[in-house]
Amino acid sequence: MEALLVVNAGSSSLKFQIFGIAAAGPERQIRARLEGVGTRPRLTATTADGTQLIDRRFDTAAVQDLPAALSIARDWLSTLRGFELRAIGHRVVHGGPDYVRPVLIDAPVLDRLASYQDLAPLHQPNNLAPIRLAMAIEPDVPQVACFDTSFHRGRVEHTDCYALPRAFYDEGVRRYGFHGISYEYIAGRLCEVAPEVARGRVIVAHLGSGASMCALKDGRSVETTMGFTALDGLPMGTRPGQLDPGVVLYLLTQRGMSAQDVSDLLYHRSGLKGLSGMSNDMRDLLESGDPRATFAIDHFVHRCALNAGMLAAALGGLDAFVFTAGIGERSAPIRARISEGLAWLGAELDPAANDAGASIISKGGSRVALHVMPTDEELMIARHTLAVIRAS
């Protein structure tokens, strides 16, 4: 079977899937992920019909980083038979000012993407590592980069800029936004399952180890919480979210921290981990009775509600709110608390539906519909990859 391999290397997980190539588009054959890198490493894989292929846990010390995860994934993939690899599609977080749509990767493109590593140091190196590995072991297999920033391009310019001299915008200092592949999938899925919602004013909350929200109007991004880098907006697993730039100046001038020290603080020691002093994993915090864990959760929920208000203002009102990604799809307690913060907009939660993990968790008379919708970044990447290789 001719097939596509899709690789989605994030800050704490490695997701990879195999899609068969059919006339109608990609058809998923195998879904696999190695999650909990550095915390709770676990490799799972299933076929399209849900048959379990592997479910293996690893010692934390054995899978501390992405290179270790890639090695495990490569070894497992080598055991599969019956697939003829036609192309590899990759999630790449930052496309910078140059790339507004998926692109076939060659050495100059890879070098250009590597130049954006300082803008997404948790992600971009991880995104590019599988590309380099594939170039070394499968040099004749085309590879396609799909960008998290692409979905947000084309917004009104005054929403993309910072209040800095124009020269900075022209050289690429602007509000890019991220998680665009996820938002693109949700926008398309809404058109299929709730077209009346898709045409309206929708906030999508992509809540995971990385977290952001996006305001959609008629399926297009009009505003989002992240900006120039993936540090902005909501508090995340190890990132602080919105931060007064003066804090950075203080750390540099008054605390004597180096730029690298500040980068390490903001990308690796802040967010839920920094606030709780114990974990960047929402599951750990919810299970803990430690007051610091409760404090971190309270902060996360508070900032989510505040940012939802900002996005509702950008939309001129709100018709629906969609929870997606790891926390959004799986954590009923967090969904409930964020929904409470949306009550002033007209959202009414149905607690029983929420606890049951229903796809619609709002009450029948709620002015704002509350949806839970699994995202599928890998399917979007497969679709884009197939389109690019068919056009090349």
Helices and strands as residue ranges (DSSP letters): E 2-9, E 13-22, E 25-35, E 42-47, E 52-57, G 60-62, H 66-77, E 84-92, E 103-104, H 107-114, G 117-119, H 124-137, E 143-147, G 150-152, H 157-160, H 166-170, H 180-193, H 195-198, E 201-207, E 211-217, E 220-224, H 245-253, H 259-268, H 271-276, H 282-287, H 291-315, E 320-324, H 325-330, H 332-340, G 343-345, H 351-355, E 369-372, H 377-391
